[in-house]
């Protein structure tokens, strides 16, 4: 399973700051110079997932690994990453310059969902190569964000959202870099690991208003930016089970936990597990557990 990097560990381990990171009024936003960040070099691929978004302008030689593809960059690029997909940034040259923004989805909570923008949805849109003129223009935007963050303007976070979105929209008008796909058993194992990570991070369900977002093979394939048949083939090769079987197993496991450990209604449990209709959940549970959800709840079965 991919390692988890939250804001606390990011500030402590990446930025070497032991003091509490700054809190904004809504969500979190910060910007740093890449030169001030401790970047590991020449290490084996080690996927991590984060609970925040990143937008990076960097000049240097490196590789970015997602699912079954790697994107090598040598020069200036914009890179967008989201919390849903684990990735690994392999630094090749020690000389890396630029800027990095980090922010949470809550930072945009009043302005729609930042994760809906294509640059944050999958790898094929996430890495944008820049020529010298383009790099200079984006550098000016990042420098302005850094200056505004350090200023005392009362509405600076609204201004920072606008500047950040200017970078996003500018990048989406440009042609992204294509990655090199990997074939064979190693790629299948990597895909399986990332699938398992995406599946598991939706659990446990602790609140009745918590709803899993990925509950179909197609939804997982979209997140991993691969064809659903490719995902199914990889999982079948490494686990002997199909994507649907693995999803169903985990959903059933969580359903049993919720039925035994909560007083939620069947309808509430069904909704949390991604079923639009309670009767669909009831049929799903009975077919796989060989007992109705209600009888399971009242019995001593597990």
C-alpha positions as CSV (number, residue, x, y, z in Angstrom):
1,X,0.0,0.0,0.0
2,X,1.3,3.5,-0.8
3,X,2.7,5.6,2.0
4,X,0.5,8.4,3.2
5,X,1.7,12.0,3.4
6,X,-0.5,14.4,5.2
7,X,0.1,18.1,5.8
8,X,1.8,17.4,9.1
9,X,4.3,14.9,7.7
10,X,4.8,17.1,4.6
11,X,5.9,20.1,6.7
12,X,8.0,18.0,9.0
13,X,9.7,15.6,6.6
14,X,9.8,17.5,3.3
15,X,10.2,21.0,4.6
16,X,12.0,20.1,7.8
17,X,9.7,22.4,9.8
18,X,8.8,21.1,13.2
19,X,6.5,24.0,14.1
20,X,2.8,23.9,13.3
21,X,2.1,24.8,9.7
22,X,0.0,27.9,9.1
23,X,-3.8,27.6,9.0
24,X,-5.9,29.7,6.6
25,X,-9.4,30.8,7.2
26,X,-10.8,28.2,4.9
27,X,-8.9,25.1,4.0
28,X,-5.1,25.4,3.5
29,X,-2.9,27.1,0.9
30,X,0.9,27.6,0.9
31,X,3.6,28.1,-1.7
32,X,7.4,27.3,-1.5
33,X,10.5,27.5,-3.6
34,X,11.5,24.1,-4.9
35,X,15.1,24.9,-3.8
36,X,13.9,25.0,-0.2
37,X,12.4,21.6,-0.3
38,X,14.3,18.4,0.6
39,X,14.1,16.3,-2.6
40,X,15.3,12.7,-2.5
41,X,17.5,11.7,-5.5
42,X,18.0,8.4,-7.2
43,X,15.8,6.3,-5.0
44,X,13.6,3.3,-6.0
45,X,10.1,4.0,-7.0
46,X,8.0,4.4,-3.8
47,X,4.4,5.6,-4.4
48,X,2.8,8.0,-1.9
49,X,-0.6,9.5,-1.6
50,X,-1.4,12.9,-0.1
51,X,-4.4,14.6,1.4
52,X,-3.7,17.8,-0.5
53,X,-3.4,19.0,-4.1
54,X,0.0,20.1,-5.6
55,X,0.7,22.5,-8.4
56,X,4.4,22.7,-9.3
57,X,6.5,24.8,-11.7
58,X,9.9,23.1,-11.9
59,X,13.0,23.2,-14.1
60,X,15.2,20.1,-14.0
61,X,15.5,16.5,-15.0
62,X,13.1,14.0,-13.4
63,X,10.5,11.3,-13.9
64,X,7.0,11.2,-12.7
65,X,5.5,7.7,-12.2
66,X,1.7,7.1,-12.3
67,X,0.0,3.7,-12.4
68,X,1.4,1.9,-15.5
69,X,3.2,4.9,-17.1
70,X,6.2,7.2,-16.5
71,X,6.7,10.7,-17.8
72,X,10.2,11.9,-18.1
73,X,10.8,15.7,-18.0
74,X,14.0,17.6,-18.7
75,X,13.4,21.4,-18.7
76,X,10.6,23.5,-17.4
77,X,7.2,21.9,-16.7
78,X,4.0,22.4,-14.8
79,X,2.9,19.4,-12.8
80,X,-0.6,18.9,-11.2
81,X,-1.3,16.1,-8.7
82,X,-4.4,15.3,-6.7
83,X,-4.9,13.3,-3.5
84,X,-6.8,10.4,-5.2
85,X,-3.9,9.0,-7.2
86,X,-0.6,7.8,-5.6
87,X,2.4,8.8,-7.6
88,X,6.2,9.0,-7.3
89,X,8.5,11.8,-8.4
90,X,11.9,10.5,-9.2
91,X,14.6,13.2,-9.1
92,X,17.4,12.6,-11.7
93,X,19.3,15.8,-11.6
94,X,20.1,17.4,-8.3
95,X,19.6,20.9,-9.7
96,X,15.8,21.6,-9.4
97,X,14.4,25.1,-9.3
98,X,10.9,26.5,-9.3
99,X,7.8,26.8,-7.1
100,X,5.3,24.4,-5.4
101,X,1.8,25.3,-4.3
102,X,-0.1,23.0,-2.0
103,X,-3.7,23.4,-1.1
104,X,-6.7,21.4,0.2
105,X,-10.0,20.9,-1.6
106,X,-11.6,22.9,1.2
107,X,-9.7,26.0,0.1
108,X,-12.0,26.0,-3.0
109,X,-15.1,24.8,-1.1
110,X,-17.1,27.9,-1.9
111,X,-16.0,28.0,-5.6
112,X,-16.8,24.5,-6.9
113,X,-14.6,21.4,-6.9
114,X,-11.0,21.9,-7.9
115,X,-10.8,18.1,-8.6
116,X,-13.2,18.5,-11.6
117,X,-10.6,20.3,-13.7
118,X,-8.8,18.0,-16.2
119,X,-5.3,18.8,-15.0
120,X,-6.1,17.2,-11.7
121,X,-8.1,14.2,-13.0
122,X,-5.4,12.0,-14.6
123,X,-1.9,11.8,-15.7
124,X,-2.5,12.4,-19.3
125,X,-3.4,16.0,-18.5
126,X,-1.2,16.6,-15.5
127,X,2.3,17.4,-17.0
128,X,2.7,20.4,-19.3
129,X,6.0,21.1,-21.0
130,X,7.0,24.8,-21.2
131,X,9.3,26.8,-23.4
132,X,11.5,29.6,-22.0
133,X,8.9,32.3,-22.7
134,X,6.0,30.2,-21.1
135,X,8.2,29.3,-18.1
136,X,8.9,33.0,-17.5
137,X,5.2,33.9,-17.7
138,X,4.2,31.2,-15.2
139,X,7.2,32.0,-13.0
140,X,5.8,35.6,-12.7
141,X,2.4,34.2,-11.5
142,X,4.1,32.0,-8.9
143,X,6.2,34.8,-7.7
144,X,3.1,37.0,-7.3
145,X,1.4,34.2,-5.3
146,X,4.4,34.1,-3.0
147,X,4.3,37.8,-2.6
148,X,0.6,38.0,-2.0
149,X,0.7,35.2,0.6
150,X,3.3,37.1,2.6
151,X,1.3,40.4,2.3
152,X,-1.4,41.7,4.6
153,X,-4.2,42.3,2.0
154,X,-7.5,41.4,3.7
155,X,-8.8,39.5,0.7
156,X,-5.5,37.9,-0.2
157,X,-6.8,34.3,-0.2
158,X,-9.5,35.2,-2.8
159,X,-6.8,36.8,-4.9
160,X,-4.6,33.7,-4.5
161,X,-7.5,31.5,-5.7
162,X,-7.8,33.6,-8.8
163,X,-4.1,33.5,-9.5
164,X,-4.0,29.7,-9.0
165,X,-6.9,29.3,-11.4
166,X,-5.1,31.4,-13.9
167,X,-2.3,28.8,-13.9
168,X,-4.9,26.0,-14.1
169,X,-6.8,27.5,-17.1
170,X,-3.6,28.4,-18.9
171,X,-2.2,24.9,-18.5
172,X,-5.4,23.3,-19.8
173,X,-5.1,25.3,-23.1
174,X,-1.7,23.7,-23.7
175,X,-0.6,20.3,-24.9
176,X,0.3,17.9,-22.1
177,X,3.3,15.5,-22.3
178,X,2.6,11.9,-23.1
179,X,3.9,9.2,-20.8
180,X,5.6,5.9,-21.7
181,X,3.3,2.9,-20.9
182,X,4.8,-0.1,-19.1
183,X,3.8,-3.7,-20.0
184,X,4.3,-7.0,-18.3
185,X,4.0,-8.4,-14.8
186,X,5.7,-5.4,-13.1
187,X,3.1,-3.0,-14.6
188,X,0.3,-5.4,-13.5
189,X,1.7,-5.4,-9.9
190,X,1.9,-1.6,-9.9
191,X,-1.7,-1.3,-11.1
192,X,-2.9,-3.8,-8.6
193,X,-1.2,-1.9,-5.8
194,X,-2.7,1.4,-6.9
195,X,-6.1,-0.1,-7.3
196,X,-5.9,-1.6,-3.8
197,X,-4.9,1.8,-2.4
198,X,-7.8,3.6,-4.1
199,X,-10.2,0.9,-2.8
200,X,-9.0,0.8,0.8
201,X,-8.7,4.6,1.3
202,X,-12.5,4.8,1.0
203,X,-12.8,2.8,4.2
204,X,-13.7,2.6,7.1
205,X,-16.9,4.5,6.8
206,X,-17.4,6.3,10.1
207,X,-20.2,8.8,9.4
208,X,-23.6,8.2,7.9
209,X,-23.1,11.1,5.4
210,X,-19.8,9.5,4.1
211,X,-20.3,8.0,0.7
212,X,-17.7,6.0,-1.3
213,X,-17.0,7.6,-4.6
214,X,-15.4,4.6,-6.5
215,X,-17.6,1.5,-6.6
216,X,-17.4,0.3,-10.3
217,X,-14.6,-0.9,-12.4
218,X,-15.0,2.0,-14.8
219,X,-14.7,4.5,-11.9
220,X,-11.4,3.0,-10.8
221,X,-10.1,2.8,-14.4
222,X,-10.8,6.5,-14.9
223,X,-8.9,7.4,-11.7
224,X,-5.9,5.3,-12.8
225,X,-6.2,6.6,-16.4
226,X,-6.2,3.2,-18.0
227,X,-8.8,1.2,-19.9
228,X,-11.2,-0.8,-17.8
229,X,-10.1,-4.0,-19.7
230,X,-6.5,-3.2,-18.9
231,X,-7.3,-2.9,-15.3
232,X,-9.3,-6.1,-15.2
233,X,-6.5,-8.0,-17.0
234,X,-3.9,-6.7,-14.5
235,X,-6.0,-7.6,-11.5
236,X,-6.8,-11.0,-12.9
237,X,-3.2,-11.7,-13.5
238,X,-2.0,-10.8,-10.0
239,X,-5.0,-11.7,-7.8
240,X,-7.0,-14.3,-9.8
241,X,-10.1,-12.1,-9.4
242,X,-11.8,-9.6,-11.5
243,X,-12.2,-5.9,-10.7
244,X,-15.9,-6.4,-9.9
245,X,-15.2,-9.3,-7.6
246,X,-12.6,-7.4,-5.6
247,X,-14.8,-4.3,-5.2
248,X,-17.7,-6.5,-4.2
249,X,-15.7,-8.3,-1.6
250,X,-14.6,-5.1,0.1
251,X,-18.0,-3.5,0.0
252,X,-19.5,-6.7,1.5
253,X,-16.9,-6.6,4.2
254,X,-17.7,-3.0,5.1
255,X,-21.5,-3.7,4.9
256,X,-21.1,-6.5,7.5
257,X,-19.1,-4.1,9.8
258,X,-21.7,-1.4,9.5
259,X,-24.6,-3.8,10.1
260,X,-23.0,-5.1,13.3
261,X,-21.4,-1.9,14.7
262,X,-23.9,0.8,13.9
263,X,-27.6,1.5,14.4
264,X,-27.9,3.0,10.9
265,X,-30.9,1.9,8.8
266,X,-30.4,-0.4,5.9
267,X,-31.1,2.6,3.6
268,X,-28.4,4.7,5.2
269,X,-25.8,1.9,4.9
270,X,-26.8,1.3,1.3
271,X,-26.4,5.0,0.5
272,X,-22.9,5.1,2.2
273,X,-21.8,2.1,0.1
274,X,-22.8,3.8,-3.1
275,X,-26.1,2.1,-3.8
276,X,-28.7,4.5,-5.1
277,X,-31.6,2.2,-4.0
278,X,-31.8,0.2,-0.8
279,X,-33.3,-2.8,-2.6
280,X,-30.2,-3.0,-4.8
281,X,-28.1,-3.2,-1.7
282,X,-30.4,-5.8,-0.2
283,X,-30.1,-8.0,-3.3
284,X,-26.3,-7.5,-3.4
285,X,-25.9,-8.5,0.2
286,X,-28.2,-11.5,0.0
287,X,-26.6,-12.8,-3.1
288,X,-23.1,-12.7,-1.6
289,X,-23.7,-13.3,2.1
290,X,-26.5,-15.9,1.5
291,X,-28.5,-14.2,4.2
292,X,-30.5,-11.0,4.2
293,X,-29.0,-7.9,5.7
294,X,-31.6,-7.7,8.4
295,X,-31.2,-11.3,9.5
296,X,-27.4,-10.9,9.4
297,X,-27.7,-7.9,11.7
298,X,-29.9,-9.8,14.3
299,X,-27.9,-13.0,14.1
300,X,-24.6,-13.9,15.6
301,X,-23.0,-14.4,12.2
302,X,-19.9,-12.5,11.1
